[in-house]
């Protein structure tokens, strides 16, 4: 939503600036106001007249910039029915005030419609049809939308016709004023009596609105010439005329000074707006003495030219910046489109990709506007990719949530089964059932972290309780476990003895043999297993250090380090994987040991193959020893 609001704000501001620029460019035919009552076209150079016209041409643009425009509504949040309703509402407003809203509604509507057509095309092709044969279905909302657009178009045409009629009427009024001024000039005997009437006619001429563009220049020239002829023939009191000239001179000199001071303003747009105000004031001020008119106008024109050049340079620089922003936005679109959503299969990868998306969105926010013709399209392209990403992410998380919930139900069912069996005294049958449940547990996927520890502890508690009770009832097992405990203590003592023997030369080999013997020795009493394993691990660590058994030590060290940054749920899954691997290696070891009986060691080839099998058996036993230690490390962490 934040990215969408940023785009709409950019689009509205760019529309305002572009609209004002276009109006300034097209204002060459706008109705011009008089520069002064007595300054004749003969006394004003062609360059000065052209400069005046150029400044006048931007008047409408400045007036538009000065008017505060309310922010456009967010039509992109509406569906097609809502956009049709919004367009109907626009028909209730003045036709001259709805252009921008209609354009925004049209863009939003056809963005949705084009998406629907694209989906229909994809479905059409997916059903085995040729894409060239595709034709979109008729959309009733689109038909109604087009009807509303045609109605707006007709109203706009009517409005334009009314405007042209008003301009034609204004032309008649201005021509009537010009004719009356000419008639006054034609009666030189009463010229002094007509001064007030001329002032009134000038005021009325200024108050009349625009005329057709084709008549602007001719009408203005005729009016200017008629008023100038009046003042040239006017035999008014010299003191009054000199006073007016002096007063007008002081006012225009002040405007020249103010126009020259605008060159010191850093804000180009502000300086340009103030210049337009100065030109408006210049037109309102009467004439000055004929001998200084050209000099005074040249000073004012030169000051205006400096500001106009800065204004033009400002928009040229902005155009270059827009090109840079366009290239930067295209690059961001390409980066975000390059993300392979189909390759995101884990939470970590989705989180990593989300960080990338957010960083690209932040970069987008820092960029300014691109050109008006591509800015909206680039934003739509960027937002479409973002929306697609987050939609797929929501689908993934929803699917994983459902899978985790299903896994939790399965594990809870196994907990209930284990709890129902834990008090059984049918040791062999129940043990087999619990082992089967444990194997089934391994086949079930993970659950959400907040439930994983509790459900695992519940399941393992039921299993442990049964086997503890079973061990208590099986004295022979206890005797064997105590015998195994004694044997393992002897192995530990033997390892320590090898380590302490400074004359030992084959210690690494002997330690590996003792590790193999440890592996072959059965379970010890449950209460002693942690303690005896800690003693064994300490002895093995010493052996690793002394005999430089780096490969085994490094492997166990790296494994232990990796557990430090793992979640409890991940460690459970790792333990299940290690146990499965351990069982596979045990089965593989049994296979090789069974195959030993098939070799004939008397033959040369048989002896060679026998040694190879024995080597593989030893390798598997070493791997089983490492796996056992890894499982023990996981159990310690849990």
N, C-alpha and C positions, 0 to 999 in steps of 0.2 A: 504493500500500500504506500509506503514511504517513497519508493521508486516511482510509482504511478503519479503521486502528487507533484514530485519534482518535475516530471515530464510535462504535465498539464500546465504548470506555472511557466515553464520555458516556452511552451507553444503559445500561450496567451501573450507573453511579453514580446515574443518575436513577431507575432501577428500585428501587434500595435505598432512596433517600429517599422516593419515592412510596409504596412498600410500607409503610415505617415510619409515614408520615403516615396512611395508611388504617387501619393497625392501631390507631393512637392514637385515631382517630375512632370506631372500632368497639369500643373497649374498654369502653364504658359498661356492658356486661353481663358483664364479666369478674369472676371470683371475687375479692372484696375481702378483705384481711387486716384483723384487728381493730386498732383504734386504741389501745385500752388495756383492761385487764381490768376496771377499776372505773369507767370514765367512761361514764355512762349516756346514752342517747339523749335523755332528758329534760333533761339538763344541758348538752347540746351544741346550739347554735342550728341551725335549718334551714340557714342560709347556710353555717355551718361544715361541716355534713355534706355539703352539695353540693360545697363546695370540696375536701373530702377525696376524694369520689367522682371529681371532675374530674381531680385529680392522679393518683389510682389508675388512671384510664382510660388514661393515657399510659405506664403502666409497661411494658407489653409492647413498645411502640414503642421505648422507650429501650433495653430489653434487646436488641432487634434491632439497633439502631444500634451498640451496644457490641461486638457480635460481628463480628469481621473476616471478610469474605467473600472467597473467592478470585476472581480475575478469570475471567470466563466465557470458554470457548474461542472461537476465531474460526471459527464455523460457516459464515460467508459464503464461505470459501475452498473448501468442499466441493461436489461435484456432488450430484445427487439420490440416487444409489446410496449415496454416503458419508453423506448426511443420514439416509437410512433406516437405515443401519447404526448411526449415532450414536443414533438414537431407540431402536433395539433395545437398545443398551448402557444407556440410561437405565432400562430395565425391570429391570436388575440392581441398581439403587440403591433406597434407601428412598423410597417414594412421596412422603413429605412433603418431600424434599430436591431434587426434580427439576423443580419448577414453572418456574423461570426458564430452565433449559436447554431444557425442552420448548418454551417459548414462542419462544426464540431459534431453535431448529431449525425450528419451524413457519414463522416469518417467512422464514428463509433458503430453505426448500423451496418455499414458494409464491411467493417472488420469482422463482425459476428457472422454476417451472411457469407463472406468469403471463406471463413473457417468451416461453416456448415457445408458449403459446396465442395471444399477440399476433402472433408470427411466422406461425403457421398461418393466422390470420385475414387477415393481409396477403397471404399467398400465395393464399388462397381468393379474396379480392377481386381480386387481380391477375390471376387466371385467368378473370375476367369474371363471377364469381358475385355474387349479392346478399349484402351483409353480414348482413342479417337472417336469411338461411338458414344461416349458419355454425353449426356445432356441433363443439366440439373432440373430437379422437380420445381414446379411453380410454387412460389411461396406467397400465400395470401398477405402476409405482413409486408412483403416487399412490394406487392401490387398497390396496397394502400399507401405505403410510404412514397412510391413514385407519384401517385395521384396528389398527395399533399405537396410534393415538390413542384408539380406542375401548377397547382393552385398558387403557391408562393411565387413562382415565376410569372404567372399572369398578373398577380397583384403588383409585383415589382415593375412589370412593363407599364401597368396603369399609373403607378406612382411616377415613373420616369416621364410618361407622357404629360402628366399634370405639371411636373417640374418644367418641362420644355414650354408648355403653354404659359406658365407663370413668367418664364424668362421672356417670352414673346410679348406679353403684356407690359413687362418692365421696359422692354425696348421701346414700345410705343410711348410710354410715359417719359422716358429720357429724351426721345426725339422731340416730343412736345415741348419739353423744357428748353432744349437747344433752339428750337424754332422761336420760342418766346424771347430768348436772349438775343437771337439774331434780329428780331423785330425791334428790340430796345436799342440795339446798336444802330439800326437803320434810322433812328430818330435822334440825331446828335443834339438837336436844340434842347431836348428835355433829359439829356444824359445825366445831369447832376441829380435830378429828382428820382432816378431809378436805382440809386445805389442800394437802398434797403431791399428793394425788390430783387435785385441781383443776389444779394446775400441770402434771401429767402429761397430763391431758385437753386442756388448752390447747395444749401442745406437739404432741400428736397431731392436733388440729384444724388447726393451721397446716401440718403436714406433708402433709395430704391435698390432692390436686390439685383441679382445677377441677370445678365442678358445672354442670348445664345452666343456660343463661342465664336461663331463666324462673324459676329457683329461687334465683338469687344473692342478691337483696335480702332475700327472706323468710328464707332460711337464716341470713344474716348477722345480721339483726335478732333472730331467735330466740336465736342463740348469744350475741349481745351482752347481751340481756336476761337470759338465764340466768346468765351470769357476773357481771353487775352485781348481780343478786339475791343471788348467793352472797356477794359482798363486802359488800353492805349488811347481810346477816344475820350476817356473820362476827363472832364475839365473840373475836377474837384479842387477844393481848397488845398493849396500847396502845403500848408502847415500840417493839415490832416494826413496828406499822403506821405510827407516826410516822416511824420511821427509813426505811421504804420510801417514804413520801410525800416526805420530804426529799431522799432520793437521786434519786427520779424527777423532782422539781422542778428540782434542779441540772442533771440531764441534759437536760431539756426546755428550760430557759433557755439552755443552751449551744447547743442546736439552733436556737433562735430567733435567737441572735446570729449563728450561722453562716449562717442563711437570709437575714438582713438584710445580711450582708456580700457576698452573691452579687450584689447590685445594682451593685457596683463592678467586676464582671468584664465586660470588653468582649465576650468570646466568648459569645454568647447561648446557643448549643447546649451549651457546656460548663457554663454556669451552670444550665441546665435539667436536665442530667443529674445534677449535684450536688444539685439540689433534690429529685430523685426519691430519691436515696440518703438524704437527710435525712428524707423522709417514711417511708421504710422503717424507719429507726432509731426514728422517733417511734412507729410502731406496736408496735415491740418493747419500748418502755419502758412500765412499769406506770403506774397512775393517780397523780394528785396530789390534794391536799386539795380537797374539793368546792367550797369558797368561791372558789378561784382558777382552777378549770378553764376556765371560759369566757374569762376575761381572758387566760390563757396561750395558749389555742387561737386567740383573736382575733389576738394578736400574731404567732403563727406563720402564720396564714392571710393576714394583710396582707402579710407579707414574701413569701409564696408568690404572691400575686396580682400583685405587681410583676413577678416573673420570668415568670409566665404571660403577662402582657400583652406583654412584650418578645418572648417566644417567638412569640406570634401575629403581632405586627407584623413579625417577621423573615420569616415565610412569606408574608405579604401582600406585602412588598417584593420577595421573590424571585419571586412570581407576576408582578408588574409587569415585572421585569427579563426574565422569560421571554417576555413579550409583545413587548418591544422586540427581543429576540434573534430571535424568530419573524419579525418584520417585516424585520429586517436579513437573515436567511437567505433569505427569499422574494425580496428585492431581488437578492441574489447569484445565486440560481437564474435569475431573469429576465435578468440581465446575461449570464450564461454561455450561456443558451439563445438570446440575441439574436445570437450570433456566427454569421455565415453561412459554414458550412464549405464549401459548394459554391463560394464565391467565392475560396477559397484555391488558387491555381494555381501559385504560385512558392515557392521555398524561403524567400525573405525574408518573404513574407506568412505562411507557416506558422510561422516563427520568431517573428514579431511576435505572432501569435495565441497561441502557446505561452506567451510572457511574460505576456500578459493572463490566461490560464488559471491560471498559477502564482501570479500576484498575487492573484487571486480566491480561490484555495485558501488562501493565507496569511491573507487576511482572514477566511475561514471558521474557521480554527484559532483565531483570536483571540476569536471570539464564544463566549459561554457557552451554556448549555442553553436550548432552547425548551421549551414545555410537552410533557409526556410523550406526549400523544396525537398530536402532529404532528412531534416531533423526528426520529423514525426515518424518517418519510415524506419530510421535507425533505432529510435526508441522502441517502436513496436517489435522490431526484430530482436532487440536485446531483451525486452520484457517477455516475449514469447518463449525464448530459451529458458529464462529464469522460471517462468511458470511451469514449463514442462519438467524441469529438474525437481522443483519442490512437489509437484504432483506425483512424480515417480517415487520420490523419497517417502511421501505419505503412504503410498501403496506398499512400499517395502516394509516400513515400520508396522503397518497394519497386519501384513502377512506374518511378520516375525512375532508380533504380539499374539496372533492366533495360534501360531505354532508353539510358542512358549506355553500358552495356556493348555494346549492339548498335551504337551509333554508333562506339565505339572499334574494334570489329571491322571496320566498313566503312572507317574511316579507315586502319587498318593495311593493309587490302587495297589501298587506293589508294596507300599508301606503297610497297608491294611492286611494284605496277604501275609507279609512277614510277621506282623504283630499277632495274627491269628495262629501262626505256627510256633511262635517263640516258646510257649509253655509245653509243647509236645515232648513226650519222652520216647517216642519212636525215633531214636537217634539217627539211624542210617537213612531211613526214608525221608525224615524231615530235613536232614542235612542236605540230601540230594535236592530236595525241593527248594531249599534256601539258596543253594549254589545256582540252581536254575534261575531263580529270581534275580540273583546278582548278575548273571550273564544277560538276562533280559534287561536289567537296569542299564547295562553298558550300551545296549542298542538304542536306548531312548536319548533323544537330543537334549540340549540344555534348557533351563527354565530361567525366568527373570531372576536377577541377582538377589532381590529381597526375599525370595522363597527358596533359593537353591541350597543355602546352608541348612535351613530348618528341615527341609524335606530329606536331605541327605543324612543329617544327624538322626532323624526319626527312623529312617530305614536301617542305617548301620547299627543303631542302638538295639533294634529288634533282633538283627542277625547276631550281634555280639552277645546279647543276653542268652540266646539259645546255645551258642557254641561254648560260652562260659559254663552254662549249666551242664552241657554235654561233657565238657572236660572234667568238671568236678565229679561226674558219675563214672568216669572211665579211668580207673586207677592205673591200668596198664599204660594208658596214654601218658599219665603223669610220670610213671616210672621211666618211660621212654624219653619224655621231655627232659627229665632230670639227667638222664644219661647223656642226652644231646647237649645239655647245658655243660656238663662236665667235659664232654669232648670239645666243645667250642672254647672252653676256658683253656684246655690244653693247646688248641690251635693258636689262641692269642698268646699264650706263654711261649710257644715255639716261634711265632713271628717275632716277639720281643727278643728272644734269645738270639735269633739270626741277626737282628738289628744290632744287638750289643756285642756280637762277636766281631772284633776288629779284624780278625784274620779271614773272615768269610769272603770268598771270591765269587760265589755263584748265588748270591742272596736273592736277586730278582727272580731267578727261576724257582728257587725254593719257596719264595713268598707266593708266587703264582700257584704252585702246587698246593700250598696250604689254603689259598683262596678257593681253589677247586674243591678241596676237602671240606671247607666251610660250607660251600654251596651244596655239597652232597649230604651234609649233616642235617637232620630233621629239625622240627620246631622245638623250642624251649618253653618252659612255663611262661604263661602270659605276663605275669608280673615281672619276670626277669628279662623279657625280650628287649626292652628299651635300654636297660643298663648294659646287658652283654653286647648289644650291637654298638653302643657308644664306645665300649672298651675295644671292640674289634675295629671300629672306624678309626679310633685314635692310633691303634697299632699299625693299621694299613697306611694312615697318613704319614707316620714316621718312616715306614718302609718306602713309601713313594719318595719322600725327601732324600733318604739315604741312598737308595739305589737308582734314583733318577728315572722313576717310572712315570715319565711326564705325560705320555699319551692317555693313560687311564685317569691320572689325577686331573689333567686339563679338561678332559671330557666331563668329569663329575663336577669340577669347579665351575665350568661354564653353565652346566645344567642348574647348579644350585643358585648361581647368579641370576639366571633367567626367571627362577621362581620368585625372586625378591620383588619383581615388578608385576607379578601376575595376580589377578583377582582369585578369590576362593573358588568361584565357579569354574574358572579356567584351570585351576589346579586339579579340581575334581575330574574334569575331562582329560587332563594330562595323565592322571593316575589310571583312569580307565584305559587310555591308549597303551600305557606301559604294561598294564596287566595283560591286555590282549596280546601285545608283542611277546611278553614273557611266556604265555601259554603256547603261542605259535612256535617259539624257540624250543620249548619243552617237547612238543610233538615232533619237531624236526630232529631233536636229539634222540628221541626214541626210535625214529625211523633209521637213523644212521647206526645206532647200537644194534638194532635188529638185523641190519644188513651185514654186520660184521661176520655173522655165521655163514654167509654165502661165499666168502672169499677163501680161496685156496692159497695159503701162504707158502706152499712148497714151490710153486712156480715163481719164476722171476717177475712175471707181470702181476701175478696175484700179490706178491709181497709189496710191490710198488703201489698198487691200488689200495692195499690195506693201510699202508702208511698215510696215504692221502686222506682216507676216511678217518683215521685216527686224528690226523691234523685238524680236519673239519670239526670232529667231535670236540676236540680241545678248544677250538675257536668258539664254538657255540657255548661251551661251559663258561668261558671267559665272558662272553656277552651276557649270559644269564647272571653272572656275578655282578656285572655293572648294572644290569636292569634291576636286580634286587636292591642294590644300594640306592639307585634313583627312586624306586618306589618308597624305600625307607625315608629318603629326604623329603619326598612329598608328604608322607604321613606325619613327619615331624612338623612341617609347615602348617598342616591342617590341624 
